[in-house]
Amino acid sequence: MNTTVSCELHLRLVVSSESSLPVPAGLRYDTADPYAVHATFHTGAEETVEWVFARDLLAEGLHRPTGTGDVRVWPSRSHGQGVVCIALSSPEGEALLEAPARALESFLKRTDAAVPRGTEHRHFDLDQELSHILAES
């Protein structure tokens, strides 16, 4: 049986050193995809942007800079509060988001309760994934 862990967050899209915009977001972790966290960013009334992150990337980013290329994550402070900065890059553009560190840490602790880090391979069905990939070709 699969377990899903989710949370709603209020992120900040950093526009400049003096300005940011609110971005509601949802994070979802499913034990059927134990290495990944799926993020939905609500960018407009009906518009969303979807990203998938390695759970380990977000967890490491709570404590130290990590990531290369399209996704980089690092701890910081904003207005006296702990935040986790998430820099995203794609052909459509770039974004710098700030997530509340406590909320992200709480979410990740709940994912660890569902699938402890280091045991993801026990929840991953390689044969099923290969069948799915081959069926798409």
Secondary structure, 3 states (H helix, E strand, C coil): CCCEEEEEEEEEEEEECCEEEEEEEEEEEECCCCCEEEEEEECCCCCEEEEEEEHHHHHHHCCCCECCCCEEEEEEEECCEEEEEEEEEECCEEEEEEEEHHHHHHHHHHHHHHCCCCCHHHHCCHHHHHHHHHHHC
